[in-house]
Amino acid sequence: MKGKKLTDSELLVLGLVSEMPRHGYELEQVIDGRGMREWTQIGFSSIYFVLGKLEKAGFVSAEKPAGRKAKKVFSITRSGQDALAAQTAEALGHYRPTFSSVLLGMIHWEVLSREASLAALDARRTAVARELERLERIRFESQPLPDFIEALFDFSEGQLQAEKQWIETTSAYMEAKP
Amino acid sequence: MRVKIDRAKLVELYLPGTEGFTLVDVPEMPFAMIDGEGSPDHGASAKAIKTLFTAIYPIRREARKRMGKNFVEAPLEMLYWADDMHDLAAGNKENWKWKVMVVLPDWVDDEMFSQAVAEARGQMDEVPESLRLEKFAEGRCAQIMHFGRQQEVPATLERLYTEFLPQNELDPAGPYHEIYLNDWSRVPPEKRKIVLRQPVRAAD
């Protein structure tokens, strides 16, 4: 894996181990507690799978403290820190396009009657508004959040607000069109 | 006395050096606070802290909007005291009293605070009776930045109470104060920063 790109799950787990040495169950608690499953797909069993891969790549090292019931504690290595820094810069700096289903829907606008298209857009507007409320509720429940995580929420909220506005402008135009 | 808290004052108040104790004058500032009694361990203070940050979220949201790049995240602060101050030094936590608090922007008034609490009510298990907005002027204090494990704090405090204060003819005057500059779930024990602060007055 050395030199190769880390998957999203690997980058996430590596970041958590870089904060401080942690064992697997602790990682599960942090991922859960910080609501990280909002934006990554990582199951409980895959945490150990990911840790195994990171260990094999030399990005984390595992230490089993003395004691029969002691759990393996994972720490980041020097090369793990380098990989984490490189991948974080890439994640921040590179634009990765994501395609919304609304694009395919718009391409086929004329397949539907005007009423049906407008009704569908209206349903989308409701869904977007509901998602905005849900995000705000999560933000509220997760207080206190560090400023960079608040900014992360700002990003998602801004995208949704832009989409909501686009739906309103587009609906108004399509509806008024002779 | 109303002192404008600028960046330089914030640095003086919240980022003292790690090398030696310094004296600062802490002006009056508005705080959101919740009182507690008994040992702050085993989740007691954690619960109050969670409630406090939930209650002030609407104010933080407004502050981020209003202040933009000038917004500064306010850290968690705790005051500790005991009716018999020996219980504090001796670590008899069941006799401790404490307070969790967060400084708020100076434009926050009672009405804004009650509105925030009303909005946050749905997110809180229960609203503690002591949750309130209070202006607090700590006055002259000795302080230092502690960098490292929490277990090393008592040694520094020993130096404060047995060396620095007597040498400067000062007595403790008011609750002992800690300001936690890191999120402990993200920063390892050996890299945590805590401001240790003690209000003082001239010794008799």
Interface residues (C-beta under 8 A of the other chain):
Chain A: E19 M20 P21 V30 G33 R139 F140 E141 Q143 P144 P146 D147 E150
Chain B: K50 F53 T54 Y57 R60 R64 F71 E73 L76 A120 Q123 D183 S185 R186 V187 P188 P189
